[in-house]
Amino acid sequence: MRNVLLERDEALAEAARAAEAARSGNGRWLLFRATTGLGRTALLEEVARREATVGGMRVLHARCSPEESAFPFGLVRLIFAEAEAGAGAEVDGEDIPFADPPAAEEQQTFHCLVASLARTAARRPVLVAVDDLHDADAVSRRWIGYLARRLAGLPVLLLLTECLTEYPEKDNTALPGATGTSVTLRPLGPAAVARLALAGPTRTRKQDADRAELCVRACAGNPALVHALLADLREGPPPGRLSDLAGRRYRDVIGHWLRTRATPRSRRLSLAMAVAGDGPAPLGGRLLHEAADLGPDGHNAPADAPADALGLGRLFSHPLAREAALAAAEPAELDALRRRIARLLDEQGAPAAHVAAHLLHIELHTELHTEPRADLHTDRPGEEWMTQSLEDAAEDAVRDGRTDEATSLLRHALTAPLAPARRAGLALRLAALELPHSADACIRRLRAALELHADGHQRAAVAPALGAALVARGRTDTAMHVMRQVGSAVEDDELVRVLQTTAALMASHDAIAWRNAVARMRELAATAPATVEPLACGLVTEYEAGAGGLSAAEAMTRVLPRLKAPVDPRLRTGWLGSAATLLQWADRLDEARALADECLPAPPALPDLTDIGQQCLISVRAEAALWVGDFRRVIAENAPLLDARTAQGLRMPHLVSMVALAHHELGHRAHARRLVATLDEVSASADSSWEWNELRHARAHMHMAEGSWQAALDDYLSCGRGQSARDFVSPVATPWRSGAALALVRLGQPARALDLAEEELRHARTWGTPRAVGRALRAHGAAVGGRRGLDSLHEAVAVLRQAPAPVELIETLLDLGQARIGAGNGRKGRDDLHEAHTLALRLLAPDSTPDSTPESTLGSEPDPDPDPDSAPVAGRLVRATESALRTGGARRTHRVAMGSAALTVAERRIVELAAMGQTNAEIGAALHLARRTVETHLTNAYRKLGVTRRTQLASCLGGAGTGNPSAARDMTALA
């Protein structure tokens, strides 16, 4: 049996029974009905071959064609031409009319033809095989029906094939049920398709399985499609696109059916399925039916027509079949269909992304594509609902961090005919998305949006976004010019003050403009409306804090009450950015972070950099996380924004500095250097923005950690010159004097170091926060040395214990421990180093996996250039503390088990109380211990249990030697 006749045993058995009846003188008709490609022609030929060779029947074969369907008696003439070719033909072809005769004459002709066929069959049973009856002319079909009603008593088998349509009631050939039957051929099952797919040359088992699975999914049991696809397949993995096929046979089979064989209804249904399936979600039955009613001929199918009588849904569920169908359609036909589907989805309240996918002709979130296809033709949105759907879909994409997709959607929305205000609003939103990776394009778009308006109020709504984009691009002077120009044309006094205050916030990125802006803010604060005054006061407070004339307590008396005051919505993010900056400088990091989180979207959504307040809040959020040692958070929150940058985008030196420092602290030194190096070429010629001073300070910090003292000193001093140009002398943001003093000590210049350290300490005590004072005391201790140095370091440790400054505390403990060892007090010195080491381990342990706390690397060499995406590695502070311990004479002890079994009695008792939720003070009161003793025991217990938070303690106390998985792991202990 040939492969195309798989699963056709039932049809062959029916044909054999009909042939046997015909040979016995009881003629029958048999109709094979099937959709294109299911092998009805092959089945007809197989039956004819069998009956001619085995059954001894004479075969009269005719195949109909669309080209001859308009000629009366065309099929009849083909049948009797076959009869004339054999002996005993009694009808001359010339006796068959060439025109549609009147009814009476037609009956006479039909009678003569049947009588002639009967005389021929009397000598030898006849099989009349007619292929593609649906393409026969109308007169011939009527004759076939006439013959079928007279087969009883004739040794004739009338074997027919016909294409199955979705409207069987529209068949024009009336065949009586008394003399025959119809057999509908079904698609092949998966097993049969797999047999066809595996019938060719043998490949690897994996390749054969892949090819068979593809044929099952992409051919819907259609043998013709299976053979076509097999002929087109290349070697290698299954294709995802038609272009990946070696040939065009698969595409041509589907295209030929749609162009020449499909009825208008089935064509519309097929294209609707292809278009709907090409989008992000399939249409439901009713929507699909409504969509299919749209077609090039403008006619609708009957309302009760079945939605998928041909089983097309199975075929067009596969992307290869959908792509082939779409390739066979006319562009205008597809455009109309897509608009129809989009409108139906919009009316049904479908997600905006689904509507937009059809409007843009893109494939979102499918197995083939995740981005808009640039090669597809799209029309301008012609109606408001289209523009709104695109805008809504863009907002959804922004929230999910799909910025490129959102940009494409908004760009298309802007091609619509829009009112100036609507166009300007969309342009503002699009510009915010373009700014990180295409700053100049964003600025051009915002300039165009500004020019759309003649009204001063409307221009004042666009100007702050353009100014913020210019500031982010490093063009603060141009931003100030834009703000002045727009403000000068506004007659509303309150709006003028809003613009002046916004411009002052932008001016902080330019040394000269900043001084002038602060002078204006001092004047404005006295007369400004209540909703404008908080930001004016905040900016003045920032300047005075940086100039060293204000303490943190005094700054907070200005900021905190105003956080409860009403603020103009246009200034809200700017005010919160200023307030968060001051809160951060005052070591109120949680409160600063809360203000940033209030305004900034959570990753992966990107912040709006056309909002100058959000620019400030981004910096606060990153630096606050860095100051508390949450390095992974710094990276996770800001990586999406940094990844969005391109060569045409923003430099963002402050954000780069924070992320680079976080990587450096985690031990990803090479990655940190690469980040900073991207800005090295422009930093020398950069503007006077405070962001470049932050970069210089970060670069100096990394040089210090790597022992490059002179390079660190140069960067610290460069940072100091930049800050001095801005009248910024306080160590609250960039303690460059402390860093320079430490570098000078390393370079053997203690006298010069002491001058800087004392100046730093004076400014730090003016500001008065533990972090600032502790950092300055550390530098002073290093510079002065000796007993005075030890006193300064001891005071620094005591001060820093009161601050959320874990990095500074660890560094100062390192210096204190080394100084004590150098002074001959090795035991206390090593205790300090041990504490520093424990704090460093805890700080760098991943919060999500307590059992993966980095193991001690004492006695081993750390990875010089670990991958930032690899498993946790020893960070800078861990390496520094372990190096100090080795140098300080810490000896290696035996390897001890970690976990709850390693806790001492005192440690276990304290851990149990802490796990119950008691504070350190409460534990100390209950056990009659000093708070410092409780903290020391908890520190040691955290290290042994491999945890970083109190909430993890309870799960580690299940019993000796059990609990945390780290209990089974050895760890090098430091004596």
Secondary structure as UniProt FT lines:
FT   HELIX           3..5
FT   TURN            6..7
FT   HELIX           9..23
FT   TURN            24..25
FT   STRAND          28..34
FT   TURN            36..37
FT   HELIX           40..53
FT   STRAND          58..63
FT   HELIX           66..68
FT   TURN            69..70
FT   TURN            72..73
FT   HELIX           74..84
FT   TURN            87..88
FT   HELIX           93..95
FT   HELIX           103..123
FT   STRAND          126..131
FT   HELIX           133..135
FT   HELIX           138..148
FT   TURN            149..150
FT   TURN            152..153
FT   STRAND          156..163
FT   HELIX           168..170
FT   HELIX           177..179
FT   STRAND          180..184
FT   HELIX           190..197
FT   HELIX           205..219
FT   TURN            220..221
FT   HELIX           223..232
FT   HELIX           242..244
FT   HELIX           249..256
FT   HELIX           257..261
FT   HELIX           264..277
FT   HELIX           285..292
FT   TURN            296..297
FT   TURN            303..304
FT   TURN            307..310
FT   HELIX           312..315
FT   TURN            316..317
FT   HELIX           319..328
FT   HELIX           331..347
FT   TURN            348..349
FT   HELIX           352..359
FT   TURN            360..361
FT   TURN            374..375
FT   HELIX           384..399
FT   TURN            400..401
FT   HELIX           403..413
FT   TURN            414..415
FT   HELIX           420..434
FT   TURN            435..437
FT   HELIX           439..451
FT   HELIX           456..472
FT   TURN            473..474
FT   HELIX           476..488
FT   HELIX           493..507
FT   TURN            508..509
FT   HELIX           511..527
FT   TURN            530..532
FT   HELIX           533..546
FT   TURN            547..548
FT   HELIX           552..562
FT   TURN            563..564
FT   HELIX           569..571
FT   HELIX           572..585
FT   TURN            586..587
FT   HELIX           589..599
FT   TURN            603..604
FT   TURN            609..610
FT   HELIX           612..627
FT   TURN            628..629
FT   HELIX           631..643
FT   TURN            647..648
FT   HELIX           653..665
FT   TURN            666..667
FT   HELIX           669..683
FT   TURN            684..685
FT   HELIX           690..705
FT   TURN            706..707
FT   HELIX           709..724
FT   TURN            725..727
FT   TURN            731..732
FT   HELIX           736..746
FT   TURN            747..748
FT   HELIX           750..767
FT   HELIX           770..784
FT   HELIX           786..800
FT   TURN            801..802
FT   HELIX           806..822
FT   TURN            823..824
FT   HELIX           826..844
FT   TURN            847..848
FT   HELIX           850..852
FT   TURN            858..859
FT   TURN            868..869
FT   HELIX           876..887
FT   TURN            888..889
FT   STRAND          896..897
FT   HELIX           900..902
FT   HELIX           905..915
FT   TURN            916..917
FT   HELIX           920..927
FT   HELIX           931..945
FT   HELIX           950..952
FT   HELIX           954..956
FT   TURN            960..961
FT   HELIX           965..968
FT   STRAND          970..971
//
